[in-house]
Amino acid sequence: MKNCIILKNDIVLFSEVKVADRFGTRLVGLLRTAGLAENQGLLLKKCNQVHTFGMKFFIDAIFLSKDGDILHIEHEMGPGKVSPHIKRAYWVLELKSGSGRQFHLEINQRLVVRQNN
């Protein structure tokens, strides 16, 4: 699986983000993960809705346009939930619960995805 970093205003917010850009990696998502550290996340490509069935921890789900503009944020999404369908979303960034508020993420801000490898 590819890795990337996520920046806001040229500042690295999340330095260990895995990119799920294939059917299998998108299907599994975070199911085999016990939790996320503050600098970790999962970036789902070509995605406009997520669920947390089978997960054991809460997440923040940040829905992004193809250009990285924040379209919608689901704060503290618990296990067994389904997000709304965000029509224009191309990416969904799944983060440790509370990260959206901690890093002051808001609708219409732009995040930059930079490949590590």
N, C-alpha and C positions, 0 to 999 in steps of 0.2 A: 504494500500500500504506500502511496506517495505521502510525503510530508510537506507542510507549508507553515508559514507564520502569518499572523493576522496583525495588521497595523492600523492605527487611527492617528491621523495627523503626524505621520512619520515616526510614531512611537510604537514599539512592539508591545502588544497587549497579550498575545498568546503565542508562545514559541514552539509548542509541541502539538501541532494540529495534524491529524491524519485526514487524508482526502479519500472519501468513498466515492469513486467515480465509475465503478463497475457494478453490475447487478448484484453479485454476491456480497460485496463489501457494503453496499447500501442496504441489502436485506438484513444482514447481521447487525450492522450499525454498532451500538454500544452494548448489545446483549451479553457479550462475553467479557464485559468490563465491570470491575467491582466498584469503580468510582473514578472521578476525574480530579486531578490536581488543579490549582488555580491557573497554571499556564497551559493546560491541555484542553483539547477539544476534538470534535469530529466535524468535518465539513462535507456535507452531502451535496453532490453535484446533480443538477437537473431534478430538483426536488421542490415541491411546493406544499407539502403536508407531511407531518411526522406523527408517530404514535410511540407510546412508552410501554406497550404490552410486554411483559416478561422482564422489565427492568426492575432493579432493586433500589434505585436512588432517584432523586429529583434532578432535573436539568433546567437550564434556560435554553430556549430555542430562538435563534435570531434568524429571521427570514430576510434574505438579501436578493436584490435584483442582480442581473448578469454583471452590472457595473460595480456592484458592492454597496449600493445604497440600502440602508436598513428600511424595510417595508413594514415589518411587524415584529413584535417581541412577545414571546410566551414566557413569562417569569415563573419560576418554581413549578414546572410541569411535573406532576407526580406520576408514579407508576400507574399503568392502566388507563392512560388518557390519550385522546386524539386531538391534535391541534386543528385550528380552522384551516381551510384550504385558502392559500394566499396566491391568487391568480397570477400575478407577475413575478413571483419568486422563482429564482433559478438555483439558488444555493440555500441550504439551511445549516447554520453553525450551531452545533450542540455543545454547550458549555456547562461547567459546574454551576449548580443552582446558586443564584446570588451574583453571578459574574456581570450580568447586564446592569444591575444597579451599582455594583462596585466600580465598574469602569465607565459609568454614566453614559451608557449606550442609549440612544434615542432614535426615533423614527426620523428619516431623512439624513442622518449622518452617513458618511461613507467610510467603509472599511476596505482595506487593501489586502488582497491575498497574494503572497509572494511565495513561490515554490522554493523549497530547500534543496531539492536534488534534481 
